[in-house]
Amino acid sequence: MKRGVLAEREYTIGRLGERQIEGARYRQLRGVHSRKLLLIVIVLGFAAALLVRYLRGKPGDQRVEQSPAVEHSDEPARRATHEDWVAIEASDDGVEGDEVDEDPVSAGYDDHPSIRQYRAITRYPISTRRLTAESSDLLHPNKRHERRQPVPDARDNADRAWEVLYTADRYFVRGEEPISISLALWHEGEPVIPTGVVMVATPLGGSGADEQLLLSAERVGSELRAPLVPNEHWPGYVGELEVTATFSAPGLQEQSGRLSFYFTADDRIPARFTGQFSDDGRSGDLAIDVGVDVETAGTYRIEANLFDRNGQPVAWAQSETNLDRGTGDVSLVFYGLAFHDASAVAPYTLRQLRGYRLRRGDSPHREDMPTYDGEYETSARYSLADFRSAEHASPHKERMLQRYRDAMERGVVLTEPEFVGDGRQP
């Protein structure tokens, strides 16, 4: 009996102990939750006070205005890129700009470097630009840019006495066009013929081919050249091709280099230029209609350069449009102000006509059209009086200039931007 009573007492005491422990844990958790709740209330109250202060503002506060050209902050300002300006001007439809009745920039503001830069970049619509002798990328659209440089070999070329140039005569190859790949080597400024040269061409993830090709290099003067007609080996291919070269020379261990180019096989040509043209003035601009024969429907980007009677570059224009299968026309519109800026003299000559079919979100990303090797000369009836002389205007541009004025009226200090250009104008 006593053992049972003792056992029952032990059980009762055990249960009481458990309840006491549970009660202590509950009070502990309740205290933690209370402190957390208090902390949350304090944080929310502080945030609400900041929000009220922000919404009310202060008369003396100066908030920073951000614009595509300027960022005023503690961090170094990010330079505006060509993509930035394309995104900005993409909201403006075509060349026809809305007339701006009043300059949104007040007197005293239009001389600010930030505004001058913005106006210089938006002087023309995004689809056309002034062309000058310095517009190398547009005047030579298929030019490569490799340069002679020291051989990157820390052991055999520690004194940088060895130099190499591995390049080709073009980047885009269309249809049955050939490409010439060259390799030149120098030691202390004197030409050296590379030895043990092996060149191998390989398709890189395109469509229509996957086999490699061993090229044959031959000596031409003081360099080695390997001619290649890609269409003879990859007739159904479109995409990037890479040529890997290994070489050496007395006193120089084996080196390697890679060179790529973009190829559209003849069977994959999406459209061709017909050679049919016409021109006329449209709302103060010059429009040239270009004939195309489309094999594959899709979105096309067509562009060309325009020169005046004296052979001086005047303007570049581009058109991005959807084309159906069959023959049709694409209009290239050259903005009138460019003729005034260039003091261009008629007649005008269209040259370097080129284009491709876009494949956005796909690989490869484009299918090239063959370049049109001919020229088209407009009629001689045009004069500068036929073209508009005002800079491009649009609602978006007006809003941006208004933002500049508002910022400066509030006393915001705009940093002077470093002009980096947009890749299409000097």
VOVEXNU-108719 format. One record per residue (C-alpha): residue number from 1; residue in three letters; x, y, z. Coordinates in nm, 4 decimals. Example, Ala and Ser with C-alpha at 12.3 -4.5 7.8 and 13.67 -1.06 7.14 Angstrom:
2
pos, code, x, y, z
1, ala, 1.2300, -0.4500, 0.7800
2, ser, 1.3670, -0.1060, 0.7140
//
This chain:
426
pos, code, x, y, z
1, met, 0.0000, 0.0000, 0.0000
2, lys, 0.2778, 0.2444, 0.0929
3, arg, 0.4599, 0.1571, -0.2268
4, gly, 0.1437, 0.2408, -0.4163
5, val, 0.0990, 0.5693, -0.2307
6, leu, 0.4606, 0.6583, -0.2888
7, ala, 0.4282, 0.5674, -0.6510
8, glu, 0.1143, 0.7796, -0.6816
9, arg, 0.2851, 1.0721, -0.5082
10, glu, 0.5843, 1.0399, -0.7359
11, tyr, 0.3474, 1.0383, -1.0346
12, thr, 0.1610, 1.3429, -0.9004
13, ile, 0.4808, 1.5316, -0.8304
14, gly, 0.6057, 1.4398, -1.1783
15, arg, 0.2900, 1.5742, -1.3382
16, leu, 0.3100, 1.8940, -1.1348
17, gly, 0.6727, 1.9346, -1.2413
18, glu, 0.5807, 1.8922, -1.6041
19, arg, 0.3020, 2.1517, -1.5733
20, gln, 0.5425, 2.3914, -1.4031
21, ile, 0.7984, 2.3441, -1.6807
22, glu, 0.5319, 2.3925, -1.9463
23, gly, 0.4092, 2.7051, -1.7666
24, ala, 0.7610, 2.8440, -1.7522
25, arg, 0.8123, 2.7729, -2.1228
26, tyr, 0.4828, 2.9422, -2.2056
27, arg, 0.5723, 3.2527, -2.0064
28, gln, 0.9146, 3.2576, -2.1746
29, leu, 0.7674, 3.2309, -2.5245
30, arg, 0.5019, 3.4889, -2.4408
31, gly, 0.7756, 3.7266, -2.3302
32, val, 0.9717, 3.6696, -2.6523
33, his, 0.6630, 3.7265, -2.8666
34, ser, 0.5815, 4.0432, -2.6716
35, arg, 0.9281, 4.1816, -2.7304
36, lys, 0.9098, 4.0931, -3.1022
37, leu, 0.5701, 4.2593, -3.1302
38, leu, 0.7022, 4.5712, -2.9583
39, leu, 1.0010, 4.5810, -3.1939
40, ile, 0.7745, 4.5481, -3.4982
41, val, 0.5526, 4.8319, -3.3739
42, ile, 0.8581, 5.0555, -3.3254
43, val, 0.9945, 4.9781, -3.6732
44, leu, 0.6569, 5.0387, -3.8384
45, gly, 0.6162, 5.3656, -3.6535
46, phe, 0.9612, 5.4830, -3.7624
47, ala, 0.8900, 5.3851, -4.1229
48, ala, 0.5575, 5.5702, -4.1147
49, ala, 0.7294, 5.8833, -3.9869
50, leu, 0.9852, 5.8675, -4.2665
51, leu, 0.7100, 5.8179, -4.5249
52, val, 0.5171, 6.1213, -4.3990
53, arg, 0.8319, 6.3305, -4.4046
54, tyr, 0.9119, 6.2155, -4.7591
55, leu, 0.5628, 6.2915, -4.8862
56, arg, 0.5522, 6.6360, -4.7251
57, gly, 0.9054, 6.7252, -4.8308
58, lys, 1.0957, 7.0348, -4.7288
59, pro, 1.1306, 7.3628, -4.9185
60, gly, 1.5080, 7.3383, -4.8988
61, asp, 1.5343, 6.9739, -5.0017
62, gln, 1.7033, 6.9006, -5.3351
63, arg, 1.6231, 6.5640, -5.4821
64, val, 1.8375, 6.4196, -5.7594
65, glu, 1.6915, 6.3796, -6.1039
66, gln, 1.8180, 6.0843, -6.3038
67, ser, 1.8317, 6.1026, -6.6792
68, pro, 1.9700, 5.8818, -6.9521
69, ala, 2.2775, 6.1021, -6.9757
70, val, 2.3430, 6.1877, -6.6092
71, glu, 2.3274, 6.0254, -6.2700
72, his, 2.4008, 6.2504, -5.9738
73, ser, 2.4998, 6.0228, -5.6866
74, asp, 2.7830, 5.9240, -5.4602
75, glu, 2.8786, 5.6505, -5.7054
76, pro, 3.0661, 5.7232, -6.0326
77, ala, 2.8207, 5.8176, -6.3055
78, arg, 2.7441, 5.5382, -6.5542
79, arg, 2.8120, 5.6440, -6.9084
80, ala, 2.5190, 5.6331, -7.1466
81, thr, 2.5598, 5.3605, -7.4080
82, his, 2.4189, 5.3232, -7.7532
83, glu, 2.1647, 5.0723, -7.6165
84, asp, 2.0418, 5.3326, -7.3723
85, trp, 1.9679, 5.5808, -7.6502
86, val, 1.8081, 5.3142, -7.8719
87, ala, 1.5730, 5.2265, -7.5872
88, ile, 1.4924, 5.5954, -7.5333
89, glu, 1.4238, 5.6813, -7.8966
90, ala, 1.2453, 5.3533, -7.9755
91, ser, 0.9277, 5.5142, -7.8417
92, asp, 0.9356, 5.7639, -8.1298
93, asp, 0.7635, 5.6218, -8.4355
94, gly, 0.9576, 5.6615, -8.7589
95, val, 1.1106, 5.9851, -8.8796
96, glu, 0.8047, 6.2063, -8.8582
97, gly, 0.8505, 6.3998, -8.5327
98, asp, 0.5727, 6.6000, -8.3713
99, glu, 0.6287, 6.9710, -8.3994
100, val, 0.7289, 7.1357, -8.0736
101, asp, 0.5664, 7.4785, -8.0475
102, glu, 0.7917, 7.6034, -7.7721
103, asp, 1.1421, 7.5052, -7.6679
104, pro, 1.0967, 7.3353, -7.3280
105, val, 1.4407, 7.4475, -7.2137
106, ser, 1.4367, 7.7997, -7.0716
107, ala, 1.6987, 8.0562, -7.1568
108, gly, 2.0131, 7.9981, -6.9559
109, tyr, 1.9686, 7.6217, -6.9429
110, asp, 2.0240, 7.5194, -7.3056
111, asp, 2.4010, 7.5795, -7.2793
112, his, 2.4426, 7.3229, -7.0030
113, pro, 2.6724, 7.0351, -7.1170
114, ser, 2.4155, 6.7710, -7.0202
115, ile, 2.1493, 6.9297, -7.2391
116, arg, 2.3901, 6.9914, -7.5258
117, gln, 2.4914, 6.6263, -7.5166
118, tyr, 2.1343, 6.5014, -7.5077
119, arg, 2.0386, 6.7226, -7.7995
120, ala, 2.3422, 6.6143, -8.0003
121, ile, 2.2499, 6.2497, -7.9567
122, thr, 1.8820, 6.3053, -8.0381
123, arg, 1.9414, 6.5527, -8.3213
124, tyr, 1.8151, 6.2931, -8.5709
125, pro, 1.5651, 6.0069, -8.5403
126, ile, 1.7055, 5.6719, -8.4334
127, ser, 1.6526, 5.5296, -8.7839
128, thr, 1.8829, 5.7794, -8.9583
129, arg, 2.2061, 5.9614, -8.8790
130, arg, 2.4529, 6.2083, -9.0202
131, leu, 2.7389, 6.0281, -9.1948
132, thr, 3.0942, 6.1679, -9.1860
133, ala, 3.4415, 6.0517, -9.2833
134, glu, 3.4892, 5.9445, -8.9197
135, ser, 3.1918, 5.7049, -8.9293
136, ser, 3.4185, 5.4082, -8.9923
137, asp, 3.1769, 5.1429, -8.8681
138, leu, 2.9117, 5.2551, -9.1178
139, leu, 3.1422, 5.3320, -9.4104
140, his, 3.3103, 4.9911, -9.3707
141, pro, 3.0355, 4.7668, -9.2324
142, asn, 3.2180, 4.4392, -9.3058
143, lys, 3.5627, 4.5443, -9.1900
144, arg, 3.7480, 4.3471, -8.9235
145, his, 3.9392, 4.5179, -8.6466
146, glu, 4.2170, 4.2824, -8.5389
147, arg, 4.5512, 4.4560, -8.4898
148, arg, 4.9137, 4.3578, -8.4780
149, gln, 4.9972, 4.2762, -8.1164
150, pro, 5.2629, 4.1040, -7.9023
151, val, 5.2479, 3.7268, -7.8849
152, pro, 5.0924, 3.6448, -7.5447
153, asp, 5.3734, 3.4151, -7.4280
154, ala, 5.5307, 3.5092, -7.0950
155, arg, 5.8243, 3.2711, -7.1421
156, asp, 5.9312, 3.3070, -7.5070
157, asn, 5.8120, 3.6654, -7.5460
158, ala, 5.8919, 3.8279, -7.2127
159, asp, 6.0544, 4.1201, -7.3947
160, arg, 5.7517, 4.1479, -7.6308
161, ala, 5.9817, 4.1186, -7.9312
162, trp, 5.7432, 3.8761, -8.1088
163, glu, 5.4301, 4.0227, -8.2701
164, val, 5.1461, 3.8541, -8.4567
165, leu, 4.8451, 3.9487, -8.6676
166, tyr, 4.5814, 3.6815, -8.7227
167, thr, 4.2861, 3.8172, -8.9222
168, ala, 4.0696, 3.7878, -9.2360
169, asp, 3.9425, 4.0167, -9.5099
170, arg, 3.5819, 4.0222, -9.3824
171, tyr, 3.3507, 3.9162, -9.1030
172, phe, 3.0211, 3.8431, -9.2850
173, val, 3.0289, 3.5851, -9.5630
174, arg, 2.7181, 3.5335, -9.7754
175, gly, 2.6388, 3.2674, -10.0294
176, glu, 2.9313, 3.1782, -10.2539
177, glu, 3.1560, 3.4611, -10.1337
178, pro, 3.5150, 3.3621, -10.0434
179, ile, 3.7067, 3.4630, -9.7315
180, ser, 4.0841, 3.4937, -9.7012
181, ile, 4.2415, 3.4166, -9.3619
182, ser, 4.5922, 3.5503, -9.3002
183, leu, 4.8675, 3.4966, -9.0433
184, ala, 5.1679, 3.7279, -9.0116
185, leu, 5.4537, 3.7161, -8.7594
186, trp, 5.7318, 3.9618, -8.6673
187, his, 6.0391, 3.9442, -8.4455
188, glu, 6.1959, 4.2729, -8.3405
189, gly, 6.0005, 4.4401, -8.6201
190, glu, 6.1237, 4.2078, -8.8956
191, pro, 5.8825, 3.9680, -9.0756
192, val, 5.9189, 3.5996, -8.9905
193, ile, 5.7430, 3.3230, -9.1819
194, pro, 5.5520, 3.1021, -8.9334
195, thr, 5.6318, 2.7299, -8.9370
196, gly, 5.4269, 2.4239, -8.8503
197, val, 5.1060, 2.6064, -8.9335
198, val, 4.7804, 2.4125, -8.8971
199, met, 4.4440, 2.5849, -8.9605
200, val, 4.1138, 2.4096, -8.8897
201, ala, 3.7666, 2.5554, -8.9597
202, thr, 3.4774, 2.4447, -8.7388
203, pro, 3.1062, 2.5404, -8.7321
204, leu, 3.0065, 2.6803, -8.3914
205, gly, 2.6605, 2.5753, -8.2888
206, gly, 2.4839, 2.6948, -8.5987
207, ser, 2.2481, 2.4921, -8.8107
208, gly, 2.3249, 2.2774, -9.1114
209, ala, 2.6755, 2.1375, -9.0448
210, asp, 2.9058, 2.0029, -8.7782
211, glu, 3.2179, 1.8669, -8.9526
212, gln, 3.5639, 2.0246, -8.9354
213, leu, 3.7779, 2.1256, -9.2314
214, leu, 4.1578, 2.1388, -9.2543
215, leu, 4.2664, 2.4493, -9.4469
216, ser, 4.5679, 2.4818, -9.6726
217, ala, 4.7818, 2.7916, -9.6095
218, glu, 5.0180, 2.9316, -9.8708
219, arg, 5.2820, 3.2010, -9.8537
220, val, 5.1938, 3.5413, -9.9982
221, gly, 5.4748, 3.7916, -9.9456
222, ser, 5.5742, 3.7821, -9.5804
223, glu, 5.2551, 3.6204, -9.4505
224, leu, 5.0526, 3.3015, -9.4844
225, arg, 4.7022, 3.3011, -9.6318
226, ala, 4.4341, 3.0339, -9.6362
227, pro, 4.1527, 3.0892, -9.8900
228, leu, 3.8141, 2.9421, -9.8043
229, val, 3.4745, 2.9271, -9.9769
230, pro, 3.2456, 2.8096, -9.6947
231, asn, 2.9522, 2.7393, -9.9246
232, glu, 3.1495, 2.4608, -10.0930
233, his, 3.1774, 2.2745, -9.7628
234, trp, 2.8686, 2.3790, -9.5613
235, pro, 2.5999, 2.4548, -9.8245
236, gly, 2.3125, 2.4459, -9.5755
237, tyr, 2.4771, 2.6275, -9.2852
238, val, 2.4017, 2.9590, -9.1195
239, gly, 2.5886, 3.0767, -8.8108
240, glu, 2.9367, 3.1344, -8.6791
241, leu, 3.2464, 2.9551, -8.8079
242, glu, 3.5756, 2.9461, -8.6178
243, val, 3.9230, 2.8940, -8.7608
244, thr, 4.1839, 2.7754, -8.5122
245, ala, 4.5502, 2.8205, -8.6051
246, thr, 4.8578, 2.6715, -8.4402
247, phe, 5.2053, 2.7890, -8.5436
248, ser, 5.5616, 2.8324, -8.4249
249, ala, 5.8939, 2.9784, -8.5406
250, pro, 6.2639, 2.9358, -8.4580
251, gly, 6.2972, 3.0656, -8.1038
252, leu, 5.9211, 3.0662, -8.0452
253, gln, 5.7339, 2.7691, -7.9062
254, glu, 5.3996, 2.6588, -8.0513
255, gln, 5.1279, 2.9231, -8.0293
256, ser, 4.7564, 2.9116, -8.1062
257, gly, 4.4904, 3.1600, -8.2076
258, arg, 4.1177, 3.1661, -8.2842
259, leu, 3.9313, 3.3641, -8.5492
260, ser, 3.5568, 3.3631, -8.6124
261, phe, 3.3287, 3.4896, -8.8870
262, tyr, 2.9570, 3.4721, -8.9670
263, phe, 2.8373, 3.2692, -9.2639
264, thr, 2.5001, 3.2409, -9.4389
265, ala, 2.4994, 2.9637, -9.6990
266, asp, 2.3448, 3.0173, -10.0398
267, asp, 2.0544, 2.7853, -9.9576
268, arg, 1.9794, 2.9914, -9.6481
269, ile, 1.9750, 3.3361, -9.8112
270, pro, 1.6378, 3.4794, -9.6983
271, ala, 1.6011, 3.7583, -9.9590
272, arg, 1.7878, 3.9450, -10.2319
273, phe, 1.7901, 4.3003, -10.3649
274, thr, 1.6276, 4.3333, -10.7063
275, gly, 1.8158, 4.6449, -10.8215
276, gln, 1.4931, 4.8443, -10.8581
277, phe, 1.4911, 5.1901, -10.6959
278, ser, 1.2870, 5.5093, -10.6806
279, asp, 1.3163, 5.8301, -10.4789
280, asp, 1.1073, 6.1279, -10.3741
281, gly, 1.0854, 6.3951, -10.1064
282, arg, 0.8608, 6.3154, -9.8133
283, ser, 0.7749, 6.5782, -9.5529
284, gly, 1.1158, 6.7411, -9.5727
285, asp, 1.3138, 6.4170, -9.5933
286, leu, 1.4532, 6.2066, -9.8785
287, ala, 1.2956, 5.8634, -9.9207
288, ile, 1.4518, 5.5972, -10.1415
289, asp, 1.2472, 5.2842, -10.2109
290, val, 1.4566, 4.9689, -10.2478
291, gly, 1.3260, 4.6612, -10.4285
292, val, 1.3571, 4.3229, -10.2532
293, asp, 1.2700, 3.9665, -10.3504
294, val, 1.1822, 3.7787, -10.0307
295, glu, 1.2177, 3.4011, -10.0064
296, thr, 1.1583, 3.3701, -9.6313
297, ala, 0.8992, 3.5943, -9.4671
298, gly, 0.9957, 3.7683, -9.1441
299, thr, 1.1341, 4.0841, -8.9881
300, tyr, 1.4095, 4.2460, -9.1947
301, arg, 1.6597, 4.5198, -9.1221
302, ile, 1.7738, 4.7081, -9.4338
303, glu, 2.0314, 4.9903, -9.4305
304, ala, 2.2471, 5.1942, -9.6660
305, asn, 2.4735, 5.4990, -9.6926
306, leu, 2.4110, 5.8144, -9.8940
307, phe, 2.6756, 6.0349, -10.0617
308, asp, 2.6506, 6.3673, -10.2436
309, arg, 2.7665, 6.4738, -10.5895
310, asn, 3.1228, 6.5289, -10.4653
311, gly, 3.1448, 6.1828, -10.3094
312, gln, 3.1174, 6.3185, -9.9552
313, pro, 2.9183, 6.1109, -9.7032
314, val, 2.5820, 6.2626, -9.6146
315, ala, 2.3655, 6.0259, -9.4116
316, trp, 2.2907, 5.6695, -9.3082
317, ala, 1.9400, 5.5254, -9.2865
318, gln, 1.7877, 5.2014, -9.1664
319, ser, 1.4461, 5.0410, -9.1912
320, glu, 1.3191, 4.7510, -8.9814
321, thr, 1.0021, 4.6040, -9.1272
322, asn, 0.8049, 4.2833, -9.1709
323, leu, 0.8194, 4.1412, -9.5228
324, asp, 0.6043, 3.8718, -9.6799
325, arg, 0.7278, 3.6239, -9.9378
326, gly, 0.7524, 3.7764, -10.2854
327, thr, 0.8720, 4.1057, -10.4313
328, gly, 0.8182, 4.4413, -10.2682
329, asp, 0.9791, 4.7692, -10.1625
330, val, 1.1471, 4.8915, -9.8466
331, ser, 1.1711, 5.2666, -9.7818
332, leu, 1.4917, 5.4174, -9.6485
333, val, 1.4204, 5.7683, -9.5164
334, phe, 1.7149, 6.0079, -9.4791
335, tyr, 1.6389, 6.2901, -9.2356
336, gly, 1.6401, 6.6339, -9.3989
337, leu, 1.8583, 6.8079, -9.1399
338, ala, 2.1502, 6.5810, -9.2308
339, phe, 2.1630, 6.7402, -9.5793
340, his, 2.1967, 7.0857, -9.4238
341, asp, 2.4572, 6.9687, -9.1737
342, ala, 2.6614, 6.8154, -9.4571
343, ser, 2.6004, 7.1017, -9.7038
344, ala, 2.5161, 6.8205, -9.9443
345, val, 2.4945, 6.8866, -10.3167
346, ala, 2.2593, 6.6840, -10.5380
347, pro, 2.2405, 6.4395, -10.7026
348, tyr, 2.2812, 6.1842, -10.4249
349, thr, 2.4146, 5.8304, -10.4545
350, leu, 2.2981, 5.5314, -10.2516
351, arg, 2.5791, 5.2838, -10.1763
352, gln, 2.6622, 4.9900, -9.9512
353, leu, 2.3065, 4.8593, -9.9470
354, arg, 2.2852, 4.5639, -9.7066
355, gly, 2.0339, 4.3751, -9.4949
356, tyr, 1.9422, 4.0640, -9.3032
357, arg, 1.6473, 3.8753, -9.1579
358, leu, 1.6216, 3.8958, -8.7801
359, arg, 1.5797, 3.5803, -8.5720
360, arg, 1.5231, 3.7267, -8.2248
361, gly, 1.5545, 3.4773, -7.9433
362, asp, 1.6916, 3.2130, -8.1791
363, ser, 2.0352, 3.0816, -8.2644
364, pro, 2.1739, 3.1872, -8.5030
365, his, 2.0276, 3.5336, -8.4544
366, arg, 2.0256, 3.6451, -8.8202
367, glu, 2.0279, 3.5350, -9.1849
368, asp, 2.2189, 3.7694, -9.4143
369, met, 2.1166, 3.8986, -9.7532
370, pro, 2.3877, 3.9327, -10.0195
371, thr, 2.5290, 4.2853, -10.0321
372, tyr, 2.4161, 4.4900, -10.3311
373, asp, 2.7326, 4.5815, -10.5204
374, gly, 2.5725, 4.8469, -10.7394
375, glu, 2.4771, 5.2094, -10.6767
376, tyr, 2.1690, 5.4200, -10.7255
377, glu, 2.1799, 5.7903, -10.8157
378, thr, 1.8814, 6.0098, -10.7374
379, ser, 1.7465, 6.2758, -10.9664
380, ala, 1.9196, 6.6160, -10.9597
381, arg, 1.6084, 6.8207, -10.8808
382, tyr, 1.6687, 6.8333, -10.5053
383, ser, 1.8043, 7.1400, -10.3262
384, leu, 1.8641, 7.2119, -9.9587
385, ala, 1.5416, 7.4114, -9.9540
386, asp, 1.3539, 7.0844, -10.0083
387, phe, 1.4714, 6.9433, -9.6754
388, arg, 1.3754, 7.0291, -9.3207
389, ser, 1.6355, 7.2179, -9.1185
390, ala, 1.5005, 7.1623, -8.7664
391, glu, 1.6377, 6.9001, -8.5300
392, his, 1.4250, 6.5962, -8.4584
393, ala, 1.1374, 6.6626, -8.2182
394, ser, 0.9142, 6.4181, -8.0372
395, pro, 0.6953, 6.4130, -7.7241
396, his, 0.9513, 6.1961, -7.5477
397, lys, 1.2351, 6.4331, -7.6257
398, glu, 1.0280, 6.7287, -7.5062
399, arg, 0.9544, 6.5497, -7.1779
400, met, 1.3219, 6.4743, -7.1236
401, leu, 1.4242, 6.8361, -7.1831
402, gln, 1.1499, 6.9471, -6.9468
403, arg, 1.2927, 6.7167, -6.6798
404, tyr, 1.6312, 6.8817, -6.7222
405, arg, 1.4768, 7.2270, -6.6767
406, asp, 1.2756, 7.1214, -6.3726
407, ala, 1.5834, 6.9709, -6.2101
408, met, 1.7947, 7.2814, -6.2624
409, glu, 1.5162, 7.5116, -6.1419
410, arg, 1.5143, 7.3176, -5.8152
411, gly, 1.8887, 7.3697, -5.7856
412, val, 1.9960, 7.0156, -5.8697
413, val, 2.3593, 7.0145, -5.9809
414, leu, 2.4038, 6.8076, -6.2962
415, thr, 2.7466, 6.6594, -6.3516
416, glu, 2.9047, 6.7221, -6.6879
417, pro, 2.8861, 6.3911, -6.8785
418, glu, 3.1655, 6.2405, -7.0782
419, phe, 3.0415, 6.2141, -7.4362
420, val, 3.0873, 5.8617, -7.5651
421, gly, 2.8746, 5.8839, -7.8790
422, asp, 2.6232, 5.6314, -7.9980
423, gly, 2.8406, 5.4452, -8.2479
424, arg, 2.6684, 5.6036, -8.5435
425, gln, 2.7709, 5.9663, -8.5420
426, pro, 3.0980, 6.1434, -8.4676
//
